[in-house]
Amino acid sequence: MPADKVHEYADGLCYTDLMAGYYLGASEEVLQAIADYSAWFFVWDDRHDRDVVHGRAGDWRRLRHRLHAALDAPRHHLHHPDTLVAGFADSVLRLYGFLPRTWNQRFSRHFHTVIEAYDREFRNRTQGYIPGVEEYLALRRHTFAHWIWTDLLEPGAGCELPDAVRKNPAYRRPALLSQEFAAWYNDLCSLPKEIAGDEVHNLGISLITHEGLSLEEAVDEVRRRVEKCISEFLEAERDALLFADRLDDGSVRGKELSAAVRSCVGNMRNWFSSVYWFHHESGRYMVDTWDDRSTPPYVTNETAGEK
């Protein structure tokens, strides 16, 4: 975005407002780092989209390799000439400063997977390949970065959760449901833009292509799945809070873990309200006001990425 477009559109995109509603209770330093990282993620997503639209396979390949490298050694990429890479390195380095190295390694492992999922999406889109529903849902968990946003609950709570807690079904199920809701609601709100742009990555598009649904039926089915996420989350949330109670065994560590799980589960709930609010307030989804329903007006189509 050139300076004039930043002035006109940036505040209306509400990227940092979105994070402020996700990670309540986080310190100001943690919340700012997460908000900046989230804003970077949206910019990266737009760069990826423009590389697809313009067939810039070489540019995307270089960016993919540079992001992998910056994730492994962020300090060495702070002054990279591609500002997207430098911004990523800055965000990662800041996020790595809050919790132990084991959390950093997990975050890195999860984001390497996200980068590769974006590469898979790049290939699907350039080849015009529309994945089947189950294939799409599995890939979407990585392109939406389900486990990254769940990982970030922990610095928000000020505590790294051990595997025995984090992988327990009582914790993992509401975490997954909160992210599925967010991803599928995003698909619902993005559907007009993505149909206009001949997209291949959207739950609604997979349902239309592989299940033979009409547009109206696909919208109803995505909405049904979204609503089911809400009802199932409410049940899973109760189990998670009982799990948090059981963790408080009277020890200092038990009390700390119980409080951290309660904080994380509370913010899983906040994803629902924040995602809903964001998609109806952010200019990113107001396609009916755009001259071209497939291209956001804040994107500089000709100059995005490298030449």
Order of alpha helices (4+ residues) and beta strands (2+ residues): alpha-alpha-alpha-alpha-alpha-alpha-alpha-alpha-alpha-alpha-alpha-alpha-alpha-alpha
